[in-house]
Amino acid sequence: MTTVVSVLWRYTPLLLLAAAWEAVTRLHLISQNALPTLSSVIASLIRLMTDDLAHHTLVSVTRGATGLALAIVAGTAAGVLMAWYRPVRMVVNPFIQLLYPLPKSALIPLTIIWLGLGNSSKIALIFIGCLLPVVVSAFNAARGVDHLLVWSARSVGASDREILREIVIPAALPEILNGYRIALALCFILVVAGELIIANNGIGYLIGFLGEAGDYRGMFAGVLTISLIGFAADRLYVLAMNRLLVWRG
């Protein structure tokens, strides 16, 4: 009982937002064409769940998870190696500086031209967009490792590989994991952005299709679905990260 009360208290602002959403539309302070009532959106969500919402959701989650996983593997390796080896930093850093300020949605036409209209173009977009925060966080984390630890390891004959595995990566892990969390949020943004523009399945496609068809309740239901999935993914990630970093006290 105490846990339930604690959870409800923590998410009271969201409950108040839901109540305000329902109230402003019920009181006609905002047109229901612009903002349907929350209850009608939930009803549309239930209706879509009996249709093909699960399929579209699975497609979007698969695309997002694939692109994010590739970005985490490649970005972590690139960031740590940039911090550890100057030649790698000299080669990779200009590309990072070039891509970082670029709006990732601007890459959608290019990925379509290069990779076509299938899953590859969406996964590539997610990969590029999620790669940058992972690289930057891994680079900064690895560079910030206490040099005394590295020097002490070298003094007892540790190799570069052993220092990276036993000292640098564990010490840099908290900041690296924060970079993963930023990439996780970007992943959902890029999934929807890519599917909105050109796709024949996925949550983003469903949102655009229902909006063009005038089913605004269904459109908001799609937005609510991806929001809830993103929220749940972030909460689960934070829980896993806290367990992984329990040694920090």
Secondary structure, DSSP 8 states (H G I E B T S, - for coil): -HHHHHHHHHTHHHHHHHHHHHHHHHTTSS-TTTS--HHHHHHHHHHHHHTTHHHHHHHHHHHHHHHHHHHHHHHHHHHHHHHH-HHHHHHHHHHHHHHTTS-GGGGHHHHHHHH-SSHHHHHHHHHHHHHHHHHHHHHHHHHTS-HHHHHHHHHTT--HHHHIIIIIHHHHHHHHHHHHHHHHHHHHHHHHHHHHHS-SSSHHHHHHHHHHTT-HHHHHHHHHHHHHHHHHHHHHHHHHHHHHTGGG-
